Amino acid sequence: MNRMRRGRREYAEMMGSPPEVALAGVRAQSPELYDAIVEGFGGPMARTELSRTARELATVTILAALGGAEPQLAIHTAAALRNDVTPAELRALAEHVSLYAGMPRALNALRVIDEVLTAAGAPAPAALQRVVLADHETVVARRGESGPPVVLLHALGLGWRMWEPVMERLAETRRVFAYDIRGHGSAAGSPAPFTMDDAATDLFGVLDALGLEQAHVVGLSYGGGIAQTAAVARPGRFASLSLLGTTDHAFEAFEDRARASEQDGMAAQIVPSLTRWFTPAALAVNGPAVRYAREHVLRADPADWAAAWRAFKGLDVQGRLAGFEPPVLVLAGELDASCTPQVMKDLAGRIPGATYRELPGTPHMMSLERPDLVAATLDAFLPPGGPS
C-alpha cells in the first residue's frame, strides 16, 4: 500500500469520512496541499507508536494551545470523540491547557469543545458541590432537577465518576447524586484509620448537607458495604437500598490487599485489581472505563488504599438487615469473580423480601463495563418522578 492509499484509509478511520469528501474544498483550492495532508496521514499519523486515541488527544491539545485554530480544533474534537476520547477527558484537556498556554486559550478551547459535545448529544457535566463533613471535605456530583433523590456509592479505589454512564439515565426522572468516599478522589488523604461506621456517618453527613431526610441508596462493592452499614445504623434514612456486586461480611483477602499496597506500591495492584474487575474482552479493548480504573489505581496513595481495605475488613452486617423494611435490590454480575452470583444469592436470602437480579455477561465493575444493563435495572427498580 503506497503512502497516498494508506493516508486515505487512515484519514477515513480517524476522521470518520474519506478525505476526498471531507477535504473537497481544499482539493479544489490546492491539489498539492490536499496531497500533503493525505500523505501526512499516510506517514506519521499512520504509525502505531501512538494509538489513534493518543494522537487525537495530542492534536486537540496542540490546537488548543496554539490558539487561532478553532475550526481545526472543532474537527479534531469530533474526531477525538470518534476515537474513544470521552467528554470528561476533553474538558480535562482544556483545564490542562490553562496551566501551560494560559487561561484565554483554555477558555476558547473549552467553548469549541463544548459546542462539539453539545452537537454530538453529550450531556453537560454534572453539577459539583463541595461538602464539609466531620473531619474532611468531599465533592458531590448531581444530575437531575426533580424527582426522588438517589445517592450512589462507588467501589474501592475509584471515585464518583464511575457512575457517570448510569447517572444520566436515572436523572431523567430523578435527582441523582454521587460523591467521593473518604480516602478517594477529592476526599483523598482524609484521616485514617477509619471504620465502616465512619464511612456510614459520612453518608448521613452528605444527606444532611443536601437537605435529604431520605434517599434511595445504591452501593457497588465497597460502596455496598458502606450502604449496608448505614442501613443497619439508621434505616429511616433509606427509601430503598440497592446492593451491587457486594458482600455483607469481610473476605480474608482484604488484609492481603491492604498489605500489598504498602509493600509493593500501587503499580503492582493494577493487574490483580483490573483482572478481578473487568472481562478479558474489556481489558483487551482498553476503552475509557478500563483507562479510568487503571489511572485511579495507579495514582492512589497506598495509605488511602490500605486504610479503605482495612475498613472493609471490619464489615459485619450479615443477618442484621432481616428487619429492614424499605425495598431492597440485590444485583449480581454473571461473570463477577469477586462477589459471585452465589455470594449475591446468599446475601439476598438473608434479607427477607429482597429482589435478586443477575446481569448476563457482566463482571464485578458492572457500572463501568455494562452501564446500560445497570441503568436499565435500577431504572426499573427505583420509583420515577413524583414527590421526593
C-alpha positions as CSV (number, residue, x, y, z in Angstrom):
1,M,0.0,0.0,0.0
2,N,1.6,3.3,-1.0
3,R,1.5,6.4,1.2
4,M,-1.5,8.1,-0.5
5,R,-3.6,4.9,-0.2
6,R,-2.6,4.4,3.4
7,G,-3.3,8.1,4.1
8,R,-6.8,7.9,2.6
9,R,-7.5,4.8,4.8
10,E,-6.1,6.4,7.9
11,Y,-7.9,9.7,7.4
12,A,-11.2,7.9,7.0
13,E,-10.7,5.8,10.1
14,M,-9.7,8.7,12.3
15,M,-11.9,11.4,11.0
16,G,-15.0,9.5,10.1
17,S,-15.2,10.3,6.3
18,P,-12.9,9.9,3.3
19,P,-10.6,12.8,2.6
20,E,-11.9,13.3,-0.9
21,V,-15.3,14.2,0.7
22,A,-14.1,16.0,3.9
23,L,-11.3,17.9,2.1
24,A,-13.1,18.5,-1.2
25,G,-12.8,22.3,-0.8
26,V,-9.1,22.0,0.0
27,R,-8.6,19.7,-3.0
28,A,-10.3,22.2,-5.3
29,Q,-8.3,25.1,-4.0
30,S,-4.9,23.4,-3.9
31,P,-4.5,19.8,-5.0
32,E,-0.9,20.0,-3.7
33,L,-2.0,20.9,-0.2
34,Y,-4.6,18.2,-0.3
35,D,-2.0,15.6,-1.3
36,A,0.3,16.9,1.5
37,I,-2.4,16.4,4.1
38,V,-3.3,12.9,2.9
39,E,0.3,11.9,2.7
40,G,0.8,13.1,6.3
41,F,-2.0,10.8,7.4
42,G,-0.2,8.0,5.5
43,G,3.1,8.8,7.2
44,P,3.4,9.9,10.9
45,M,-0.3,9.7,11.6
46,A,-0.5,6.1,10.4
47,R,2.4,4.9,12.7
48,T,1.4,2.7,15.6
49,E,3.7,4.1,18.2
50,L,0.8,6.3,19.2
51,S,-2.7,5.0,19.2
52,R,-5.4,6.8,17.3
53,T,-6.8,7.8,20.7
54,A,-3.5,9.2,21.9
55,R,-3.0,11.1,18.6
56,E,-6.3,12.8,18.8
57,L,-5.7,13.7,22.4
58,A,-2.4,15.2,21.4
59,T,-3.9,17.0,18.4
60,V,-6.7,18.6,20.4
61,T,-4.2,19.8,23.0
62,I,-1.8,21.2,20.4
63,L,-4.5,23.1,18.6
64,A,-6.0,24.4,21.8
65,A,-2.5,25.6,23.0
66,L,-1.8,27.2,19.6
67,G,-4.9,29.4,19.6
68,G,-6.4,30.8,16.5
69,A,-7.1,27.3,15.1
70,E,-10.7,26.9,16.3
71,P,-12.1,25.4,13.1
72,Q,-9.4,22.7,13.1
73,L,-9.9,22.3,16.9
74,A,-13.6,21.6,16.3
75,I,-12.8,19.0,13.6
76,H,-10.3,17.2,15.8
77,T,-12.6,17.3,18.9
78,A,-15.2,15.4,16.9
79,A,-12.5,13.0,15.7
80,A,-11.4,12.5,19.3
81,L,-14.9,11.5,20.3
82,R,-14.9,9.1,17.4
83,N,-11.7,7.6,18.6
84,D,-12.8,6.8,22.1
85,V,-11.9,10.0,23.9
86,T,-14.6,10.9,26.5
87,P,-16.2,14.2,27.1
88,A,-14.6,14.3,30.6
89,E,-11.2,13.8,29.0
90,L,-11.7,16.6,26.5
91,R,-12.8,19.0,29.2
92,A,-9.8,18.0,31.3
93,L,-7.6,18.9,28.3
94,A,-8.9,22.5,28.4
95,E,-8.1,22.6,32.1
96,H,-4.6,21.3,31.3
97,V,-4.1,23.9,28.6
98,S,-4.9,26.7,31.1
99,L,-1.7,25.7,33.1
100,Y,0.7,25.8,30.2
101,A,-0.8,28.1,27.5
102,G,-2.8,30.5,29.5
103,M,-6.5,31.0,30.5
104,P,-7.7,32.8,27.4
105,R,-6.7,29.9,25.1
106,A,-8.1,27.4,27.5
107,L,-11.4,29.2,27.6
108,N,-11.5,29.5,23.8
109,A,-10.8,25.8,23.6
110,L,-13.4,24.9,26.1
111,R,-16.0,26.9,24.1
112,V,-15.2,24.9,21.0
113,I,-15.1,21.6,22.8
114,D,-18.5,22.3,24.5
115,E,-20.0,23.2,21.1
116,V,-18.9,20.0,19.6
117,L,-20.0,17.9,22.6
118,T,-23.4,19.6,22.5
119,A,-23.8,18.9,18.8
120,A,-22.8,15.3,19.4
121,G,-25.5,14.9,22.1
122,A,-23.1,14.6,25.0
123,P,-24.7,15.7,28.3
124,A,-23.4,18.8,30.1
125,P,-21.1,18.0,33.0
126,A,-22.7,17.1,36.3
127,A,-23.0,20.0,38.8
128,L,-20.4,19.7,41.6
129,Q,-20.9,20.8,45.2
130,R,-18.2,20.8,47.8
131,V,-19.4,19.4,51.1
132,V,-17.7,19.7,54.5
133,L,-18.1,16.6,56.7
134,A,-16.9,16.0,60.3
135,D,-13.2,15.5,59.6
136,H,-12.8,16.1,55.8
137,E,-14.2,17.6,52.7
138,T,-15.6,15.8,49.6
139,V,-17.3,16.6,46.3
140,V,-20.9,15.7,45.4
141,A,-21.9,15.4,41.8
142,R,-25.5,16.0,40.8
143,R,-27.7,15.3,37.8
144,G,-31.4,15.9,37.6
145,E,-33.5,18.7,39.0
146,S,-36.6,16.9,40.3
147,G,-37.9,13.6,41.4
148,P,-36.8,11.1,44.1
149,P,-33.3,11.5,45.4
150,V,-30.8,8.7,44.6
151,V,-27.4,8.5,46.1
152,L,-24.7,6.3,44.5
153,L,-21.7,4.9,46.5
154,H,-18.7,3.9,44.4
155,A,-16.3,1.0,44.6
156,L,-13.0,0.9,46.5
157,G,-10.2,2.6,44.6
158,L,-12.3,4.6,42.2
159,G,-14.5,7.7,42.5
160,W,-17.8,9.2,41.8
161,R,-17.2,9.3,38.1
162,M,-17.6,5.5,37.9
163,W,-21.3,6.3,38.0
164,E,-21.4,8.8,35.2
165,P,-22.8,6.5,32.5
166,V,-25.6,5.4,34.9
167,M,-26.4,8.8,36.3
168,E,-27.6,10.3,33.0
169,R,-30.4,7.7,32.5
170,L,-31.5,7.7,36.1
171,A,-31.6,11.5,36.2
172,E,-34.3,11.7,33.5
173,T,-36.9,11.5,36.3
174,R,-34.9,11.7,39.5
175,R,-32.2,13.8,41.3
176,V,-29.1,11.7,41.3
177,F,-26.1,12.3,43.5
178,A,-22.7,10.6,43.7
179,Y,-19.8,11.6,45.9
180,D,-16.2,10.7,46.6
181,I,-15.9,8.4,49.6
182,R,-13.3,9.3,52.2
183,G,-9.8,8.4,51.1
184,H,-10.8,8.6,47.4
185,G,-10.7,11.3,44.7
186,S,-11.4,14.8,46.2
187,A,-11.5,13.2,49.6
188,A,-8.1,11.6,49.3
189,G,-5.9,12.0,52.4
190,S,-8.8,12.1,54.8
191,P,-8.0,11.0,58.4
192,A,-7.1,7.3,58.8
193,P,-7.5,4.7,60.1
194,F,-11.3,4.7,59.9
195,T,-14.1,2.2,60.1
196,M,-17.2,1.3,58.1
197,D,-19.2,3.1,60.7
198,D,-17.2,6.3,60.0
199,A,-17.9,5.9,56.3
200,A,-21.6,5.3,57.0
201,T,-21.6,8.5,59.1
202,D,-20.2,10.3,56.1
203,L,-23.2,9.2,54.1
204,F,-25.5,10.7,56.6
205,G,-23.4,13.9,56.5
206,V,-23.8,14.1,52.8
207,L,-27.6,13.5,53.1
208,D,-27.8,16.3,55.7
209,A,-25.7,18.7,53.5
210,L,-28.0,18.0,50.6
211,G,-31.1,18.6,52.7
212,L,-32.3,15.0,52.2
213,E,-34.2,13.2,55.0
214,Q,-34.3,10.0,53.0
215,A,-32.8,8.8,49.8
216,H,-32.7,5.7,47.6
217,V,-29.1,4.5,48.2
218,V,-27.2,2.4,45.7
219,G,-23.8,0.9,46.6
220,L,-21.4,-1.2,44.4
221,S,-18.8,-3.4,46.1
222,Y,-17.2,-1.3,48.9
223,G,-20.0,1.2,48.4
224,G,-22.5,-1.6,49.1
225,G,-20.7,-2.4,52.3
226,I,-21.0,1.2,53.4
227,A,-24.7,1.3,52.4
228,Q,-25.5,-1.8,54.4
229,T,-23.6,-0.5,57.5
230,A,-25.6,2.8,57.2
231,A,-28.9,0.9,56.7
232,V,-28.3,-1.1,59.9
233,A,-27.5,2.0,61.9
234,R,-30.3,4.3,60.6
235,P,-32.8,2.5,58.4
236,G,-35.2,5.5,58.5
237,R,-32.8,7.5,56.2
238,F,-33.4,5.0,53.4
239,A,-36.3,5.0,50.9
240,S,-34.7,1.9,49.3
241,L,-31.4,0.0,49.2
242,S,-29.7,-1.4,46.1
243,L,-26.7,-3.7,46.6
244,L,-24.5,-4.3,43.5
245,G,-21.6,-6.8,43.5
246,T,-21.0,-6.6,47.2
247,T,-20.9,-8.6,50.4
248,D,-22.3,-8.5,53.9
249,H,-19.1,-9.9,55.5
250,A,-15.4,-9.4,55.1
251,F,-13.2,-11.7,52.9
252,E,-9.8,-12.9,54.1
253,A,-8.2,-11.3,51.1
254,F,-9.0,-7.8,52.3
255,E,-6.0,-7.6,54.6
256,D,-3.7,-9.0,51.9
257,R,-4.8,-6.3,49.5
258,A,-4.0,-3.6,52.2
259,R,-0.6,-5.0,52.8
260,A,0.2,-5.4,49.1
261,S,-0.2,-1.7,48.5
262,E,2.1,-0.9,51.4
263,Q,4.8,-3.4,50.5
264,D,4.7,-3.3,46.7
265,G,3.2,0.1,45.7
266,M,0.2,0.9,43.6
267,A,1.6,-0.2,40.2
268,A,1.7,-3.8,41.5
269,Q,-2.1,-3.5,42.2
270,I,-3.1,-2.8,38.6
271,V,-3.1,-6.4,37.3
272,P,-4.8,-8.1,40.3
273,S,-7.4,-5.3,40.5
274,L,-8.3,-4.9,36.9
275,T,-8.4,-8.6,36.2
276,R,-10.9,-9.0,39.0
277,W,-13.0,-6.1,37.9
278,F,-13.3,-6.4,34.1
279,T,-13.7,-9.2,31.5
280,P,-10.7,-10.1,29.3
281,A,-12.5,-8.6,26.3
282,A,-12.8,-5.2,28.0
283,L,-9.2,-5.3,29.1
284,A,-8.1,-6.1,25.5
285,V,-10.1,-3.2,24.1
286,N,-8.7,-0.9,26.8
287,G,-11.6,1.6,26.4
288,P,-12.4,4.6,28.6
289,A,-13.8,2.5,31.5
290,V,-10.6,0.5,31.8
291,R,-8.4,3.5,31.4
292,Y,-10.3,5.3,34.1
293,A,-10.0,2.5,36.5
294,R,-6.3,1.9,35.8
295,E,-5.4,5.6,36.4
296,H,-7.3,5.6,39.7
297,V,-5.5,2.5,41.0
298,L,-2.1,3.8,39.8
299,R,-2.5,7.2,41.3
300,A,-3.9,6.2,44.6
301,D,-2.0,6.8,47.8
302,P,-1.0,3.4,49.2
303,A,-2.0,4.7,52.7
304,D,-5.6,5.6,51.5
305,W,-5.9,2.2,49.6
306,A,-4.7,0.2,52.7
307,A,-7.0,2.2,55.0
308,A,-10.0,1.5,52.9
309,W,-9.3,-2.2,52.7
310,R,-8.8,-2.4,56.4
311,A,-12.1,-0.5,57.0
312,F,-13.8,-3.0,54.6
313,K,-12.2,-5.8,56.7
314,G,-14.3,-4.6,59.6
315,L,-17.6,-5.1,57.7
316,D,-20.0,-7.0,59.9
317,V,-23.7,-6.7,58.9
318,Q,-24.5,-10.3,58.0
319,G,-28.1,-11.1,59.1
320,R,-28.6,-7.6,60.5
321,L,-30.9,-6.4,57.7
322,A,-33.5,-9.1,58.4
323,G,-35.9,-6.4,59.7
324,F,-35.1,-3.8,57.1
325,E,-38.4,-2.6,55.7
326,P,-37.6,-0.4,52.6
327,P,-37.4,-2.3,49.3
328,V,-34.0,-4.0,48.6
329,L,-32.5,-4.9,45.2
330,V,-29.6,-7.3,45.1
331,L,-27.8,-7.1,41.7
332,A,-25.2,-9.7,40.6
333,G,-23.0,-9.9,37.6
334,E,-22.9,-13.3,35.9
335,L,-19.1,-13.1,35.5
336,D,-18.3,-11.4,38.8
337,A,-15.2,-13.2,40.1
338,S,-15.2,-11.1,43.4
339,C,-18.8,-11.3,44.6
340,T,-20.0,-14.2,42.6
341,P,-23.7,-14.8,41.8
342,Q,-23.8,-17.4,44.6
343,V,-22.4,-14.9,47.1
344,M,-25.1,-12.4,46.0
345,K,-27.9,-15.0,46.1
346,D,-26.9,-15.9,49.7
347,L,-26.9,-12.2,50.6
348,A,-30.3,-11.7,49.1
349,G,-31.6,-14.8,51.0
350,R,-30.6,-13.1,54.3
351,I,-32.8,-10.0,53.5
352,P,-36.4,-11.0,53.5
353,G,-38.3,-9.6,50.5
354,A,-35.2,-8.7,48.7
355,T,-35.4,-8.7,44.9
356,Y,-32.5,-10.6,43.2
357,R,-31.4,-9.9,39.7
358,E,-28.4,-11.2,37.7
359,L,-26.9,-9.3,34.7
360,P,-25.7,-11.6,31.8
361,G,-22.1,-11.3,30.7
362,T,-21.3,-8.8,33.4
363,P,-18.2,-8.6,35.7
364,H,-17.6,-7.0,39.0
365,M,-17.2,-3.4,37.9
366,M,-20.6,-3.5,36.3
367,S,-21.3,0.3,36.2
368,L,-18.2,0.7,34.1
369,E,-18.4,-2.3,31.7
370,R,-22.1,-2.7,31.4
371,P,-23.7,0.7,32.4
372,D,-26.6,0.1,30.1
373,L,-27.7,-3.0,32.0
374,V,-27.1,-1.5,35.4
375,A,-29.0,1.7,34.5
376,A,-32.0,-0.3,33.0
377,T,-32.2,-2.5,36.1
378,L,-32.0,0.4,38.5
379,D,-34.4,2.5,36.4
380,A,-37.0,-0.4,36.7
381,F,-36.5,-0.8,40.4
382,L,-36.3,2.9,41.6
383,P,-39.6,4.9,41.5
384,P,-39.6,7.6,38.8
385,G,-40.9,11.2,39.3
386,G,-43.4,12.2,42.0
387,P,-42.6,13.8,45.3
388,S,-39.2,13.4,46.9
